């Protein structure tokens, strides 16, 4: 069974371990070798408009998702999200449960009508997950990020409800 909840202070080590996996830091904008201080600071000092959800399986944190609502008054109906799932748990529904929880929070409680994200064009599993939740590719951002010695492209995806 997968349980999704807001992250707690003592989750930072488990979240750090997820983002230290090569498939997770190369699939996100995270860098390898981030310190404990970085993760403690990031998770313990979340702005009021940012939510950190974790997925637990067998009482172990196996996925994490950030959802940040825009501060600009004219874009308060918009939020951005990013996520990572432990490499050994990918394909087991962890991402789906995180997405379901994020959509429920965004749509039912925060009045979010537009969710945005970026995803590398070669991350086919993530693209498929997002499309299953009605995200659409709105464009391609060329040379979006530097990864493993080269620039890579990303899609801008959004879900409007």
Protein Blocks (a to p, Z undefined) as FASTA:
>chain_A
ZZdddddfklmmmmmmmmmpmklmmmmmbdehiafklmmmmmmmccfkbccddddeehia
fbdcdddddfblklmmpccddddddfklgonlmmmmmmmmmmmmmmmmnopabdcddddf
klmmlmmmmmmnopacfbdcehkbacehiacddddddddZZ
